[in-house]
Amino acid sequence: MYLLTIKNLAAEKHVIKSVDVARDMNYSRASVHKMLRSLKNLNYIQQERYGSIKLTASGSRVASSYLKKYQVIEDALKDTIDLPEGYQLGICNLIELM
């Protein structure tokens, strides 16, 4: 979900900060900071201390792969059921299990 959020924010803004991610996902800044550290350790993002966030080439590939899967699942579900609020995280969890 974090990579998709960063990818979406990057399409809207030139500079992405952790506070933007926290606001968009409605998560605490502390929680976002911890996950961004993990994503940085996985080489999915680059982030200067208190600086802007950018997807690495690897992070961009993973986010694009997730986005394709996400859209297929979301489209299939929208055609069959009314999706509840907050369904996005459920789809991301399903993708992780795959």
Secondary structure, DSSP 8 states (H G I E B T S, - for coil): -HHHHHHHHHHH-S---HHHHHHHHT--HHHHHHHHHHHHHTTSEEE-TTS-EEE-HHHHHHHHHHHHHHHHHHHHHHHHS---TTHHHHHHHHHHH-
